[in-house]
Amino acid sequence: MLILVTGALALTAWWAQRSKVAVMLVFVIAPVLLTIFWWPHSTEGTASAGWFPIVKQYSALAGSLCLVALQYFKKLRYQYWYLVIPPAILAINIIEAVIRDFQCAGIDGVDPSQGMVTWGGPWNYMNGIAGILNLLAISGWIGIFVAKNKSKAIVWGDLTIWWIIAYDLWNFAYVYNCLADRAWYSGVALLASCTIPALFKWGRGAWIQYRAYTLTLWSAVVLTFPHFMHDSVFAHRSAHNPTALMLISALSLIVNIAVFGYHVYRIVKYRRNPLTQEVYSDTPQYVEMVRDFASDTDKIRIASRLGKTPLELGYVDDKTYRPAASASVGR
């Protein structure tokens, strides 16, 4: 079932990335109908009751629709105020979970708000700090662009594979700490469904889109079928092992300290402003993404923020490229 859930989430996200019909069905029609007829009473008496699942669903849905708009409304791609929305929603989701981690530190036994067994401890504080560091390492949203191929993928190069790994460790630790019996699906399956595509060329750089779409889909599944993870034949139970809780949160904190430290190092050494520039746009991985997916206009825009031309950064191979062309495109 873990493999089935992971595959279904990833494939549906892949379909929604490429199809307006899928977007309408998954992110508009289904949520409206479920909001009216099912979600108001579907979680009563289950561990999915309470404010957090509802907030998570609508914040994830808002993030997904924000990215959909970037795909289909070209003017938004070059508006700084709009490009701030994806990192803002990502940050809000992280903050929600960090607050919940700190809150759960004081719970020993049954959580009165959800009826789920939760064991609080120092691991909650450790992972909460890891989440804050992960949030502070978000940068380069001004460099978000839409792939020029048929996928129309939303590419955000500054969310490097190391940042993604740090995020996954933090997020899994959060689920294991605060929603332990959901860690198999809401942790492993959900994170795998957006991280695995990012490891392949066709999904490289598009982690934010897969993350938003799969999180929206899974949050809807949790609200619609709350018994699936709790008392069905496929339910999974945590061992509630303090050693495991401590080790997972410790690993999350260590990796996030390392990623944040390297992030600060690049900001200081290369004098990058994470609010107005990409921190990693000159790295080999970023260069490859831009070469493969960015339009000529986007290549010029990204290079201009470093005071370079696309040819100087390796974004293009054409020896006849004329640097003066960058003057016609705003930063």
KAKA-V156062 format. One line per field, one symbol per residue. ss: DSSP state (~ for helix, > for strand, _ for the rest). Layout:
ss->???
//
This chain:
ss->_~~~~~~~~~~~~~~~~~_~~~~~~~~~~~~~~~~~~_~~~~________~~~~~~~~~~~~~~~~~~~~~~_~~~~~_~~~~~~~~~~~~~~~~~~~~~~~~~___>>>______>>>__~~~~~~~~~~~~~~~____~~~_>>_______>>_____~~~~~~~~~~~~~~~~~~_~~~~~~~~~~~~~~~~~~~__~~~___~~~~~~~~~~~~~~~~~~_________________~~~~~~~~~~~~~~~~~~~~~~~~~~~~______________~~~~~~~~~~__~~~~~~~~~_____~~~~_________~~~~~~___
//
